[in-house]
Amino acid sequence: MREPRVLHVIANLERGGAQELLCTLAECRPAPAEILVCTLADGPLRARLEAGGALCRVVPGPRVTFARPVRWVSELRKVLGALAACVEEWGADIVQTHLLPVLDPAILSLHRTPRAPGVIWTFHGTDVLPLRPGRSLPLRRLACRARYRHAARRVDAIVAVSEAVRESVARQLGAVAGGRTRVIENAPSPRKHEPAGPTAFLRQALGLDADARVVLSVGRLSAEKGCRRLVEAMPAVAARVPAAVAMLAGDGPERRDLEALARHTGVADRVRFLGDRDDVAGLLAVADVVCLPSEREGMSLSILEAMAAGRAVVALDIRANRSLVEDGVTGVLVSPLERGALARCVADLLSDPVRADALGRAARARVLSRHDPWRQAGLYAELHRDVLAARTRR
């Protein structure tokens, strides 16, 4: 059987785990497979995708919300029409979705187009439903769940990036959806497996003193990523490790508040906000410890990249992180409820480079043995062949 042509539809091409997955698939895809991408919003990772051989097209998403339902439905129809045109033009056999809140069920309308492509949903986090408690009206959330559960019976396959995400799919969308979900774990890009070169120039460019002890956090500066925990921990870390410096690589809506918090707690000179960076591999080489204080994850690529770089990781003790970090062996897990634990664990590793180095070596060995990007690409290719074969038999 020929290799299926798969069209990936994603919310945006900003820096993030789902976008990194597409880049990794482009870099590791088995020949003669192609990567076709439609994005509802452009972003910096488009250039990397195209450099990897992917065909990319921007299909602008709806510009209004449910607050204007008539206009929203009209714009949704335009989006679906544009996607159907891409399916026809590129001869796509399968459409695979990523990060499409509310739109996942609507994508199933492509089943009724002339090519009738298969549809795969991909869930990258444990928040499966797009409307979370506390952020939506109860009736709207119930309607959203009912819509997703009904649509989940018609989707050709569902992918979860970890067992924790699969459990969330089953819990939120029902046992039928959970039973049809295939777990394909994330893997860092092959470029992240290679150790970075000398760091002296980058340390100088970052304004780091020769004796600075660096804790790095990589990710979007939004509430769910938990960067506030690290900033709040820095006064206690600095009290034990006077040369400690925190670097936050990423941007987002919380940046101003985090900068104000750093000033308020007296650590503005110790917390560097680097913004979005293309040189994360270099930053990982500079770091002594990597801290990922996110409270919700599917399977953190930031943790995987840090481990691949041989860096000791401090992360919150949540279900998804336990599948990556073995506490005390390949990193350190911290209870989200234990006050002061994050500061203590970060300071412990910054002040004990021998232990941090041992954890980093064990972490790198684990990633190299269990999270191979070519194997990940092969598993997606196998899924795509299975879906195409099933639809051909109908």
Helices and strands as residue ranges (DSSP letters): E 6-10, H 17-28, E 35-39, H 45-51, E 55-58, H 69-90, E 94-98, H 103-107, G 108-112, E 118-123, H 138-152, E 157-160, H 163-173, H 175-179, E 181-183, G 190-192, H 200-205, E 213-218, G 223-225, H 227-240, E 244-249, H 255-264, E 271-275, H 280-286, E 289-292, H 301-308, E 312-316, H 319-322, E 332-334, H 341-350, H 353-370, H 373-393
